[in-house]
Amino acid sequence: MNQVISVPRSLWILAFSGSLAVALPGCSGDSGDLTFTQAQVTKGDIESIVVTTGTLEALNTVVVGSQLSGQIQELNVDFNDVVTAQQLIARIDPRTFEARVLQNQADVSVAKANIVQREAELTRWEATLGQAKRELARKQGLQEKGHVSASELDQELTNVETANAQLKMTAASIVNAQAVLIQRGAALHQSELDLERTYIRSPVAGTVINRTVEVGQTVAASFSAPELFQIAQDLHEMKVEASVDEADIGRISEGQNCRFTVDAYPERDFTGRVQQIRKAPDIVQNVVTYRVIITAANNDLALLPGMTANVEIVLGRKQNV
């Protein structure tokens, strides 16, 4: 049983076996007495902890944006909707991109027709060259018998050389036409890719925790992709990013147990474990802290992203001391 004893200030009381006396000097009034509280010495559990705060977040939050500029035509999900990987969640107006695909398809068709035309010309010049060579051979035979003049023979030789040059030019034009076809095909592939990108799909399975667009809103993708959605991959496991002072960070290691509370459930204790200690410092007004990542199970989905967690990191514990 605890006892409170008042004694004169001039006396000092010490602890005897089996009891503990604590002196509490009087600070008010004119009384010259000291007050002592006596209690029985008992055994119990003690622990060393580091107290900090942090913000709850999903283990993996994916920001879904758009690589294209355009008007939002469809929205298929809303806040808190559960989505699967590759599910269509929005659509950008595709008409401009469909027109580009049609134009590029026409360009590819023209390039293919141009190759066919060049190949026909190549066949024609091959025939012309063959005819010129045969005519030259006949004229050479006639010249040996004195029936053809030298100028006529020169003309046939010129015809052969001209046909041969035209043949080479046509072959080169075919190579150029094939290169143009590749170029047109690349442009068609790019336009088809842009058309496919008008379909905004979820990259992961999870829960939509934020939506920043409405139907009819125009998004502009210039230097960076505009944010459309935030999807938490799995809310059944959360993490806390806690800031720990540099004086305490040396006593913290991965795997240490933690407990924390949130204002939404003041009577409930949640447990977690230190997963990572990030080495990059945060310096604010010459105060140095380090981020400690704590993971915790959230099987009943009671914890929500953004909640403030009051964390106690257990450094050590002794029982029955």
One Martini backbone bead per residue (centre of mass of N, CA, C, O) as a GRO file, in nm:
protein
  321
    1MET     BB    1   0.096   0.035   0.022
    2ASN     BB    2   0.055   0.361  -0.017
    3GLN     BB    3   0.241   0.641   0.130
    4VAL     BB    4   0.201   0.962   0.290
    5ILE     BB    5   0.469   1.171   0.414
    6SER     BB    6   0.528   1.426   0.649
    7VAL     BB    7   0.821   1.630   0.681
    8PRO     BB    8   1.070   1.795   0.758
    9ARG     BB    9   1.308   1.959   0.568
   10SER     BB   10   1.560   1.865   0.752
   11LEU     BB   11   1.476   1.586   0.651
   12TRP     BB   12   1.602   1.260   0.540
   13ILE     BB   13   1.490   0.997   0.330
   14LEU     BB   14   1.547   0.657   0.281
   15ALA     BB   15   1.581   0.353   0.139
   16PHE     BB   16   1.447   0.047   0.223
   17SER     BB   17   1.383  -0.263   0.256
   18GLY     BB   18   1.096  -0.305   0.041
   19SER     BB   19   1.123   0.012  -0.013
   20LEU     BB   20   1.024   0.341  -0.156
   21ALA     BB   21   1.162   0.675  -0.143
   22VAL     BB   22   1.033   1.000  -0.246
   23ALA     BB   23   1.134   1.321  -0.299
   24LEU     BB   24   0.910   1.619  -0.269
   25PRO     BB   25   0.942   1.928  -0.303
   26GLY     BB   26   0.815   2.213  -0.202
   27CYS     BB   27   0.678   2.501  -0.408
   28SER     BB   28   0.440   2.587  -0.217
   29GLY     BB   29   0.405   2.786   0.015
   30ASP     BB   30   0.513   2.788   0.376
   31SER     BB   31   0.596   2.511   0.396
   32GLY     BB   32   0.871   2.302   0.541
   33ASP     BB   33   0.782   2.036   0.403
   34LEU     BB   34   0.821   1.705   0.299
   35THR     BB   35   0.717   1.476   0.041
   36PHE     BB   36   0.635   1.126   0.053
   37THR     BB   37   0.644   0.819  -0.146
   38GLN     BB   38   0.530   0.491  -0.089
   39ALA     BB   39   0.648   0.171  -0.236
   40GLN     BB   40   0.648  -0.131  -0.372
   41VAL     BB   41   0.879  -0.348  -0.487
   42THR     BB   42   0.877  -0.460  -0.829
   43LYS     BB   43   0.824  -0.659  -1.109
   44GLY     BB   44   0.899  -0.623  -1.472
   45ASP     BB   45   0.859  -0.476  -1.787
   46ILE     BB   46   1.101  -0.359  -2.029
   47GLU     BB   47   1.166  -0.094  -2.280
   48SER     BB   48   1.314   0.012  -2.586
   49ILE     BB   49   1.233   0.316  -2.766
   50VAL     BB   50   1.120   0.471  -3.076
   51VAL     BB   51   0.967   0.777  -3.148
   52THR     BB   52   0.731   0.832  -3.420
   53THR     BB   53   0.632   0.942  -3.748
   54GLY     BB   54   0.389   0.871  -4.021
   55THR     BB   55   0.289   0.758  -4.347
   56LEU     BB   56   0.050   0.597  -4.508
   57GLU     BB   57   0.103   0.338  -4.760
   58ALA     BB   58   0.131   0.180  -5.032
   59LEU     BB   59   0.359  -0.026  -5.159
   60ASN     BB   60   0.217   0.024  -5.457
   61THR     BB   61   0.201   0.318  -5.661
   62VAL     BB   62   0.027   0.395  -5.962
   63VAL     BB   63   0.072   0.617  -6.226
   64VAL     BB   64  -0.172   0.718  -6.461
   65GLY     BB   65  -0.127   0.814  -6.795
   66SER     BB   66  -0.059   1.020  -7.092
   67GLN     BB   67   0.094   1.030  -7.423
   68LEU     BB   68  -0.157   1.199  -7.507
   69SER     BB   69  -0.352   1.431  -7.672
   70GLY     BB   70  -0.689   1.498  -7.547
   71GLN     BB   71  -1.015   1.381  -7.518
   72ILE     BB   72  -1.227   1.258  -7.292
   73GLN     BB   73  -1.461   0.995  -7.364
   74GLU     BB   74  -1.391   0.779  -7.132
   75LEU     BB   75  -1.515   0.636  -6.808
   76ASN     BB   76  -1.478   0.318  -6.620
   77VAL     BB   77  -1.381   0.449  -6.346
   78ASP     BB   78  -1.353   0.492  -5.989
   79PHE     BB   79  -1.347   0.534  -5.686
   80ASN     BB   80  -1.251   0.223  -5.534
   81ASP     BB   81  -1.198   0.058  -5.769
   82VAL     BB   82  -1.151  -0.260  -5.896
   83VAL     BB   83  -0.871  -0.375  -6.082
   84THR     BB   84  -0.719  -0.504  -6.365
   85ALA     BB   85  -0.499  -0.605  -6.572
   86GLN     BB   86  -0.562  -0.429  -6.872
   87GLN     BB   87  -0.787  -0.252  -6.804
   88LEU     BB   88  -1.031  -0.047  -6.916
   89ILE     BB   89  -1.050   0.307  -6.794
   90ALA     BB   90  -1.001   0.474  -7.068
   91ARG     BB   91  -1.073   0.730  -7.337
   92ILE     BB   92  -0.955   0.875  -7.619
   93ASP     BB   93  -1.017   1.052  -7.877
   94PRO     BB   94  -0.966   0.878  -8.201
   95ARG     BB   95  -1.009   1.038  -8.474
   96THR     BB   96  -0.733   1.160  -8.538
   97PHE     BB   97  -0.579   0.881  -8.535
   98GLU     BB   98  -0.744   0.742  -8.755
   99ALA     BB   99  -0.665   0.939  -8.983
  100ARG     BB  100  -0.362   0.878  -8.975
  101VAL     BB  101  -0.383   0.583  -9.049
  102LEU     BB  102  -0.514   0.621  -9.328
  103GLN     BB  103  -0.290   0.794  -9.449
  104ASN     BB  104  -0.057   0.585  -9.406
  105GLN     BB  105  -0.183   0.360  -9.570
  106ALA     BB  106  -0.177   0.516  -9.837
  107ASP     BB  107   0.132   0.557  -9.843
  108VAL     BB  108   0.199   0.258  -9.861
  109SER     BB  109   0.051   0.199 -10.125
  110VAL     BB  110   0.214   0.396 -10.299
  111ALA     BB  111   0.492   0.266 -10.244
  112LYS     BB  112   0.422  -0.009 -10.366
  113ALA     BB  113   0.347   0.093 -10.651
  114ASN     BB  114   0.625   0.215 -10.711
  115ILE     BB  115   0.778  -0.051 -10.712
  116VAL     BB  116   0.625  -0.184 -10.941
  117GLN     BB  117   0.697   0.029 -11.151
  118ARG     BB  118   1.007  -0.002 -11.132
  119GLU     BB  119   1.014  -0.302 -11.208
  120ALA     BB  120   0.896  -0.263 -11.491
  121GLU     BB  121   1.122  -0.081 -11.592
  122LEU     BB  122   1.344  -0.286 -11.555
  123THR     BB  123   1.234  -0.489 -11.758
  124ARG     BB  124   1.239  -0.300 -12.003
  125TRP     BB  125   1.553  -0.241 -11.992
  126GLU     BB  126   1.641  -0.527 -12.024
  127ALA     BB  127   1.517  -0.563 -12.306
  128THR     BB  128   1.661  -0.325 -12.442
  129LEU     BB  129   1.948  -0.428 -12.392
  130GLY     BB  130   1.922  -0.693 -12.543
  131GLN     BB  131   1.854  -0.570 -12.816
  132ALA     BB  132   2.109  -0.393 -12.842
  133LYS     BB  133   2.311  -0.627 -12.836
  134ARG     BB  134   2.206  -0.776 -13.088
  135GLU     BB  135   2.238  -0.540 -13.285
  136LEU     BB  136   2.540  -0.508 -13.245
  137ALA     BB  137   2.622  -0.790 -13.343
  138ARG     BB  138   2.513  -0.761 -13.634
  139LYS     BB  139   2.674  -0.507 -13.714
  140GLN     BB  140   2.951  -0.636 -13.678
  141GLY     BB  141   2.914  -0.851 -13.897
  142LEU     BB  142   2.858  -0.649 -14.134
  143GLN     BB  143   3.122  -0.486 -14.114
  144GLU     BB  144   3.314  -0.721 -14.195
  145LYS     BB  145   3.160  -0.713 -14.493
  146GLY     BB  146   3.092  -0.395 -14.560
  147HIS     BB  147   2.766  -0.302 -14.484
  148VAL     BB  148   2.871  -0.118 -14.237
  149SER     BB  149   2.919   0.156 -14.076
  150ALA     BB  150   3.079   0.315 -13.819
  151SER     BB  151   2.840   0.496 -13.725
  152GLU     BB  152   2.636   0.269 -13.686
  153LEU     BB  153   2.797   0.118 -13.473
  154ASP     BB  154   2.807   0.353 -13.267
  155GLN     BB  155   2.502   0.369 -13.222
  156GLU     BB  156   2.471   0.084 -13.100
  157LEU     BB  157   2.664   0.128 -12.865
  158THR     BB  158   2.502   0.361 -12.739
  159ASN     BB  159   2.246   0.199 -12.687
  160VAL     BB  160   2.372   0.004 -12.485
  161GLU     BB  161   2.473   0.214 -12.278
  162THR     BB  162   2.200   0.346 -12.222
  163ALA     BB  163   2.047   0.094 -12.125
  164ASN     BB  164   2.243   0.033 -11.893
  165ALA     BB  165   2.198   0.300 -11.738
  166GLN     BB  166   1.890   0.271 -11.704
  167LEU     BB  167   1.907   0.011 -11.542
  168LYS     BB  168   2.060   0.127 -11.300
  169MET     BB  169   1.859   0.354 -11.228
  170THR     BB  170   1.619   0.166 -11.175
  171ALA     BB  171   1.748   0.001 -10.949
  172ALA     BB  172   1.790   0.248 -10.761
  173SER     BB  173   1.487   0.328 -10.745
  174ILE     BB  174   1.402   0.072 -10.600
  175VAL     BB  175   1.564   0.116 -10.343
  176ASN     BB  176   1.426   0.384 -10.276
  177ALA     BB  177   1.133   0.274 -10.265
  178GLN     BB  178   1.188   0.076 -10.032
  179ALA     BB  179   1.264   0.296  -9.828
  180VAL     BB  180   0.995   0.443  -9.838
  181LEU     BB  181   0.828   0.204  -9.739
  182ILE     BB  182   0.959   0.188  -9.462
  183GLN     BB  183   0.884   0.473  -9.376
  184ARG     BB  184   0.576   0.439  -9.407
  185GLY     BB  185   0.556   0.201  -9.213
  186ALA     BB  186   0.655   0.353  -8.961
  187ALA     BB  187   0.428   0.563  -8.960
  188LEU     BB  188   0.201   0.356  -8.932
  189HIS     BB  189   0.294   0.232  -8.666
  190GLN     BB  190   0.278   0.495  -8.502
  191SER     BB  191  -0.027   0.549  -8.547
  192GLU     BB  192  -0.121   0.278  -8.426
  193LEU     BB  193   0.004   0.329  -8.149
  194ASP     BB  194  -0.158   0.586  -8.085
  195LEU     BB  195  -0.434   0.452  -8.106
  196GLU     BB  196  -0.383   0.252  -7.873
  197ARG     BB  197  -0.327   0.488  -7.657
  198THR     BB  198  -0.633   0.571  -7.623
  199TYR     BB  199  -0.610   0.327  -7.443
  200ILE     BB  200  -0.662   0.315  -7.100
  201ARG     BB  201  -0.466   0.109  -6.894
  202SER     BB  202  -0.405  -0.105  -6.645
  203PRO     BB  203  -0.093  -0.219  -6.525
  204VAL     BB  204  -0.251  -0.313  -6.264
  205ALA     BB  205  -0.365  -0.462  -5.985
  206GLY     BB  206  -0.632  -0.283  -5.799
  207THR     BB  207  -0.691   0.044  -5.651
  208VAL     BB  208  -0.868   0.332  -5.682
  209ILE     BB  209  -0.751   0.644  -5.521
  210ASN     BB  210  -0.741   0.829  -5.794
  211ARG     BB  211  -0.907   1.105  -5.979
  212THR     BB  212  -0.840   1.381  -6.235
  213VAL     BB  213  -1.082   1.323  -6.438
  214GLU     BB  214  -1.316   1.401  -6.703
  215VAL     BB  215  -1.554   1.405  -6.913
  216GLY     BB  216  -1.422   1.623  -7.171
  217GLN     BB  217  -1.143   1.648  -7.092
  218THR     BB  218  -0.832   1.798  -7.157
  219VAL     BB  219  -0.525   1.659  -7.243
  220ALA     BB  220  -0.166   1.743  -7.200
  221ALA     BB  221   0.114   1.614  -7.379
  222SER     BB  222   0.444   1.706  -7.342
  223PHE     BB  223   0.692   1.668  -7.117
  224SER     BB  224   0.453   1.519  -6.960
  225ALA     BB  225   0.247   1.301  -6.815
  226PRO     BB  226  -0.064   1.308  -6.734
  227GLU     BB  227  -0.260   1.266  -6.458
  228LEU     BB  228  -0.536   1.031  -6.398
  229PHE     BB  229  -0.429   0.797  -6.199
  230GLN     BB  230  -0.442   0.603  -5.887
  231ILE     BB  231  -0.288   0.281  -5.809
  232ALA     BB  232  -0.327   0.037  -5.574
  233GLN     BB  233  -0.212  -0.274  -5.571
  234ASP     BB  234  -0.213  -0.337  -5.234
  235LEU     BB  235  -0.408  -0.296  -4.927
  236HIS     BB  236  -0.310  -0.555  -4.743
  237GLU     BB  237  -0.037  -0.382  -4.757
  238MET     BB  238   0.159  -0.161  -4.571
  239LYS     BB  239   0.329   0.159  -4.529
  240VAL     BB  240   0.578   0.340  -4.335
  241GLU     BB  241   0.709   0.673  -4.338
  242ALA     BB  242   0.962   0.732  -4.120
  243SER     BB  243   1.111   0.974  -3.907
  244VAL     BB  244   1.454   0.967  -3.802
  245ASP     BB  245   1.680   1.058  -3.602
  246GLU     BB  246   2.026   1.064  -3.597
  247ALA     BB  247   2.047   0.968  -3.291
  248ASP     BB  248   1.866   0.685  -3.360
  249ILE     BB  249   1.954   0.530  -3.625
  250GLY     BB  250   2.186   0.342  -3.499
  251ARG     BB  251   1.953   0.151  -3.342
  252ILE     BB  252   1.847   0.069  -3.621
  253SER     BB  253   1.704  -0.227  -3.776
  254GLU     BB  254   1.632  -0.474  -3.964
  255GLY     BB  255   1.340  -0.647  -3.822
  256GLN     BB  256   1.212  -0.473  -3.631
  257ASN     BB  257   0.974  -0.412  -3.414
  258CYS     BB  258   0.637  -0.269  -3.428
  259ARG     BB  259   0.417   0.001  -3.325
  260PHE     BB  260   0.084   0.144  -3.396
  261THR     BB  261  -0.118   0.437  -3.441
  262VAL     BB  262  -0.440   0.579  -3.512
  263ASP     BB  263  -0.690   0.813  -3.498
  264ALA     BB  264  -0.925   0.620  -3.594
  265TYR     BB  265  -0.780   0.395  -3.373
  266PRO     BB  266  -0.693   0.455  -3.055
  267GLU     BB  267  -0.741   0.143  -2.927
  268ARG     BB  268  -0.545   0.039  -3.157
  269ASP     BB  269  -0.294  -0.197  -3.233
  270PHE     BB  270  -0.028  -0.202  -3.458
  271THR     BB  271   0.184  -0.407  -3.658
  272GLY     BB  272   0.542  -0.431  -3.745
  273ARG     BB  273   0.831  -0.387  -3.975
  274VAL     BB  274   1.148  -0.335  -4.055
  275GLN     BB  275   1.263  -0.303  -4.395
  276GLN     BB  276   1.396   0.000  -4.426
  277ILE     BB  277   1.699   0.208  -4.461
  278ARG     BB  278   1.747   0.517  -4.570
  279LYS     BB  279   2.039   0.705  -4.666
  280ALA     BB  280   1.885   0.949  -4.731
  281PRO     BB  281   1.873   1.264  -4.629
  282ASP     BB  282   1.676   1.493  -4.425
  283ILE     BB  283   1.698   1.854  -4.449
  284VAL     BB  284   1.567   2.074  -4.187
  285GLN     BB  285   1.701   2.322  -4.038
  286ASN     BB  286   1.953   2.125  -3.954
  287VAL     BB  287   1.769   1.869  -3.956
  288VAL     BB  288   1.835   1.522  -3.930
  289THR     BB  289   1.683   1.266  -4.128
  290TYR     BB  290   1.540   0.932  -4.166
  291ARG     BB  291   1.405   0.681  -4.357
  292VAL     BB  292   1.161   0.445  -4.240
  293ILE     BB  293   1.046   0.129  -4.342
  294ILE     BB  294   0.716   0.008  -4.265
  295THR     BB  295   0.549  -0.295  -4.237
  296ALA     BB  296   0.190  -0.390  -4.272
  297ALA     BB  297  -0.089  -0.540  -4.203
  298ASN     BB  298  -0.434  -0.524  -4.393
  299ASN     BB  299  -0.679  -0.734  -4.391
  300ASP     BB  300  -0.936  -0.522  -4.315
  301LEU     BB  301  -0.884  -0.229  -4.439
  302ALA     BB  302  -0.845   0.001  -4.214
  303LEU     BB  303  -0.613   0.110  -4.361
  304LEU     BB  304  -0.520   0.426  -4.504
  305PRO     BB  305  -0.412   0.636  -4.714
  306GLY     BB  306  -0.256   0.910  -4.519
  307MET     BB  307  -0.223   0.818  -4.252
  308THR     BB  308  -0.126   0.879  -3.921
  309ALA     BB  309   0.155   0.740  -3.756
  310ASN     BB  310   0.228   0.619  -3.427
  311VAL     BB  311   0.554   0.521  -3.358
  312GLU     BB  312   0.711   0.214  -3.219
  313ILE     BB  313   1.042   0.121  -3.183
  314VAL     BB  314   1.183  -0.181  -3.087
  315LEU     BB  315   1.499  -0.237  -2.943
  316GLY     BB  316   1.417  -0.360  -2.648
  317ARG     BB  317   1.363  -0.640  -2.402
  318LYS     BB  318   1.258  -0.694  -2.060
  319GLN     BB  319   1.189  -0.953  -1.826
  320ASN     BB  320   1.157  -0.964  -1.502
  321VAL     BB  321   1.298  -0.669  -1.349
   0.00000   0.00000   0.00000
